[in-house]
Amino acid sequence: MYHPGKVVAILSPKEKGVISSDSSVQVTMRMWDENVLTMVVSPKIAQRVRIGDIVLADYRPEKGLSMPVPRHVVVKILRAEAAEKVWKIYQDAYERRKSHEKREKEAQQSYIG
């Protein structure tokens, strides 16, 4: 399972103001469902990620653990048409879900007084 996010900040040891114990790169992302998360970027693509990129985060469970814990690793950078298409699909699904939840909540309210 993978989740898309939009990069809003890059945390690299090369950045001024970042002091790091290792050479890993993390990104802070606004996810498709409005959550904000910071995850490590796979070293193979870490130097190519940019603010505004749509990225895919690996949410598959780590192997060998008794409880399923997601990997939380950015494994792909999407740009151009691929990025727009994936982001729109998830955003549309999220808006439909929010709209449905709002209608359910309104239907549950009682105006008897």
C-alpha positions as CSV (number, residue, x, y, z in Angstrom):
1,M,0.0,0.0,0.0
2,Y,1.3,3.4,-0.9
3,H,0.0,6.9,-0.1
4,P,0.7,10.1,-2.0
5,G,1.9,13.3,-0.3
6,K,2.9,16.8,-1.4
7,V,6.4,17.8,-0.2
8,V,6.3,21.0,1.8
9,A,9.8,20.9,3.4
10,I,13.0,19.0,2.9
11,L,15.2,18.1,5.8
12,S,18.7,17.4,4.5
13,P,22.0,17.5,6.3
14,K,23.2,19.7,3.5
15,E,20.7,22.4,4.4
16,K,21.7,25.4,6.5
17,G,20.1,25.1,9.9
18,V,19.9,21.3,9.8
19,I,22.4,19.4,12.0
20,S,22.2,15.7,11.5
21,S,23.7,12.6,13.0
22,D,23.6,10.8,9.6
23,S,23.3,11.5,5.9
24,S,19.6,10.6,5.6
25,V,17.0,13.0,4.0
26,Q,13.5,13.4,5.3
27,V,10.6,15.3,3.8
28,T,7.6,16.8,5.5
29,M,4.5,16.2,3.4
30,R,0.8,17.2,3.4
31,M,-0.8,14.0,2.7
32,W,-3.9,13.5,0.4
33,D,-6.1,13.3,3.5
34,E,-4.7,16.5,5.0
35,N,-2.5,14.8,7.5
36,V,1.0,16.2,7.8
37,L,3.8,13.6,8.1
38,T,7.6,13.6,8.0
39,M,9.3,10.5,6.5
40,V,12.7,9.4,5.4
41,V,13.4,9.4,1.6
42,S,14.9,6.4,0.0
43,P,18.7,7.2,-0.5
44,K,18.4,6.4,-4.2
45,I,16.1,9.4,-4.8
46,A,16.9,11.6,-1.8
47,Q,19.0,14.2,-3.8
48,R,16.3,14.6,-6.5
49,V,13.3,15.4,-4.3
50,R,12.0,19.0,-4.4
51,I,9.4,21.1,-2.6
52,G,6.1,20.8,-4.4
53,D,6.8,17.3,-5.6
54,I,4.1,14.6,-5.3
55,V,5.7,11.6,-3.7
56,L,4.6,8.0,-2.9
57,A,5.2,6.8,0.6
58,D,5.5,3.1,1.2
59,Y,2.9,2.1,3.8
60,R,3.4,-1.7,3.5
61,P,4.0,-3.4,6.9
62,E,7.6,-4.0,8.0
63,K,8.4,-7.7,7.8
64,G,9.2,-9.8,10.9
65,L,7.3,-7.7,13.4
66,S,4.5,-9.0,15.6
67,M,2.4,-5.9,15.0
68,P,2.0,-4.4,11.5
69,V,4.0,-1.2,11.4
70,P,4.1,0.8,8.2
71,R,7.5,1.4,6.6
72,H,7.0,5.1,6.1
73,V,9.6,5.5,3.4
74,V,9.3,7.8,0.4
75,V,10.0,5.6,-2.6
76,K,8.9,7.5,-5.7
77,I,8.7,11.1,-7.0
78,L,5.9,11.9,-9.3
79,R,6.0,14.9,-11.6
80,A,4.1,16.4,-14.4
81,E,1.0,14.5,-15.6
82,A,1.5,11.5,-13.4
83,A,1.7,13.7,-10.3
84,E,-1.4,15.7,-11.2
85,K,-3.5,12.6,-12.1
86,V,-2.7,10.7,-8.8
87,W,-3.1,13.8,-6.6
88,K,-6.5,14.6,-8.2
89,I,-7.8,11.0,-7.8
90,Y,-7.0,11.0,-4.1
91,Q,-8.2,14.6,-3.5
92,D,-11.6,13.8,-5.2
93,A,-12.0,10.6,-3.1
94,Y,-11.2,12.6,0.0
95,E,-13.7,15.3,-0.9
96,R,-16.4,12.7,-1.5
97,R,-15.7,11.1,1.8
98,K,-15.9,14.5,3.7
99,S,-19.1,15.4,2.0
100,H,-20.6,12.0,2.8
101,E,-19.6,12.3,6.5
102,K,-21.0,15.8,6.7
103,R,-24.4,14.6,5.3
104,E,-24.4,11.8,7.8
105,K,-23.7,14.1,10.7
106,E,-26.4,16.5,9.6
107,A,-28.9,13.7,9.3
108,Q,-28.1,12.6,12.9
109,Q,-28.8,16.0,14.4
110,S,-32.2,16.4,16.1
111,Y,-34.0,19.7,15.9
112,I,-36.8,18.8,18.3
113,G,-37.1,21.4,20.9
